[in-house]
Amino acid sequence: MGGGLTIQGINTDITIDVNGDYDGFNVSDVKTCTIRDLTIDISDIDTSTLSAISVAEINNHFVQIENVRILGNTSYDGRGITIQSDNVQVEDCHISQTDCGIYVQSGVSSNVIITNNSIIDCGGRLIDCYGNRSSIAGNFFNGTQGNLVTVLSGNNNTFTYNQLKGNVDTCLWINGGDFNSISYNKILGTVINEGIATNTGITIGNDADNNIFVGNLVTNFKNIGFEDGWGVFVSEPNCNNTYFIGNIISDNDVNLVDQGTDTYIN
Amino acid sequence: MSERGTQAQSIVIIAVILGAAGLAFGIISTVTLLTIQVEECPPGQDGQDCILDSNMYLCSSEDELLAAITDIGTDDGYIWIMQDITLSAMIDLNSGGGFNHSRDKY
């Protein structure tokens, strides 16, 4: 695959300043497109659904975003990247102080690849994936604002070799998706002092079926003086056929709370 | 003046004339090339910011970036951002329907 449009900075210090409340780049109709080696400053975005880069390629042509730094500010507005079409790759990017880091929209986004990115200190979810058949691998997620860190809501996604850290709420939430494969991730919690009701490594949410977890480390979800911190929470009886194979779920207040149906643990 | 001295003077004059002609040719050629280069640059760029016979664009402002995107259109193109740029509006990467027939091609 070659050709198409490439927009590249001569180095990553080159900054595109989005100087108002609008998207930076909107990729809507291209042969292929690569945006790389840039910094995009979105500190002037005020709307949570606007993005540094929005990809809605009308024909689902390949779009690559590589080595792009996206910087918000402590008002945590706007998204880093919004994906609304198939065949998008995001790699080696750094996103911080936005609302959502990467948003993958439901029903229009499949085959999205998100690899080797660093997404930290966002006001909302660091990655919010409603797409199907996506691969999320080798990323570093550090949630510092007490929100959900990563959310998988689609089906048949793979989530591997990521490192997740969170200070409150859930590090990885399977939000009703089915047939997702979650393997070899490090999911590291924080000891919360008091007053926090949720502090969980993985939550399998309402009506999530046939998800498989292999070789993950889930540790250090602890609360002091309040409710327990949980390593893994299978939350509803309509969570069917959840498989846990070869995971290390340890040093949490409670390692596993299973309210699902036909949960398999080995 | 001797005949030999007259011949030497003639040779010097001829050399000066040839040199001047060469210099003039060089200047004219250079000006012509620069003129061509300026004429073939996409709108919004100055003559030094485009490279002839390629789809490579060196952009240092929002106007140049927009002009390069417009000039590339449905072709292949490579845009280098040379310095910090402040956007006054969203940059829409939209060929205007130029690829809507080609989903199975790539």
Boltz contact constraints between the chains, C-beta under 6 A:
constraints:
  - contact:
      token1: [A, 3]
      token2: [B, 76]
      max_distance: 6.0
  - contact:
      token1: [A, 4]
      token2: [B, 76]
      max_distance: 6.0
  - contact:
      token1: [A, 5]
      token2: [B, 77]
      max_distance: 6.0
  - contact:
      token1: [A, 6]
      token2: [B, 78]
      max_distance: 6.0
  - contact:
      token1: [A, 7]
      token2: [B, 79]
      max_distance: 6.0
  - contact:
      token1: [A, 8]
      token2: [B, 80]
      max_distance: 6.0
  - contact:
      token1: [A, 9]
      token2: [B, 81]
      max_distance: 6.0
  - contact:
      token1: [A, 10]
      token2: [B, 80]
      max_distance: 6.0
  - contact:
      token1: [A, 10]
      token2: [B, 82]
      max_distance: 6.0
  - contact:
      token1: [A, 14]
      token2: [B, 81]
      max_distance: 6.0
  - contact:
      token1: [A, 15]
      token2: [B, 84]
      max_distance: 6.0
  - contact:
      token1: [A, 16]
      token2: [B, 85]
      max_distance: 6.0
  - contact:
      token1: [A, 17]
      token2: [B, 86]
      max_distance: 6.0
  - contact:
      token1: [A, 18]
      token2: [B, 87]
      max_distance: 6.0
  - contact:
      token1: [A, 19]
      token2: [B, 86]
      max_distance: 6.0
  - contact:
      token1: [A, 19]
      token2: [B, 87]
      max_distance: 6.0
  - contact:
      token1: [A, 22]
      token2: [B, 90]
      max_distance: 6.0
  - contact:
      token1: [A, 23]
      token2: [B, 90]
      max_distance: 6.0
  - contact:
      token1: [A, 25]
      token2: [B, 91]
      max_distance: 6.0
  - contact:
      token1: [A, 26]
      token2: [B, 90]
      max_distance: 6.0
  - contact:
      token1: [A, 26]
      token2: [B, 92]
      max_distance: 6.0
  - contact:
      token1: [A, 27]
      token2: [B, 93]
      max_distance: 6.0
  - contact:
      token1: [A, 28]
      token2: [B, 94]
      max_distance: 6.0
  - contact:
      token1: [A, 29]
      token2: [B, 94]
      max_distance: 6.0
  - contact:
      token1: [A, 29]
      token2: [B, 95]
      max_distance: 6.0
  - contact:
      token1: [A, 30]
      token2: [B, 93]
      max_distance: 6.0
  - contact:
      token1: [A, 31]
      token2: [B, 99]
      max_distance: 6.0
  - contact:
      token1: [A, 33]
      token2: [B, 93]
      max_distance: 6.0
  - contact:
      token1: [A, 59]
      token2: [B, 99]
      max_distance: 6.0
  - contact:
      token1: [A, 59]
      token2: [B, 100]
      max_distance: 6.0
  - contact:
      token1: [A, 59]
      token2: [B, 103]
      max_distance: 6.0
  - contact:
      token1: [A, 61]
      token2: [B, 106]
      max_distance: 6.0
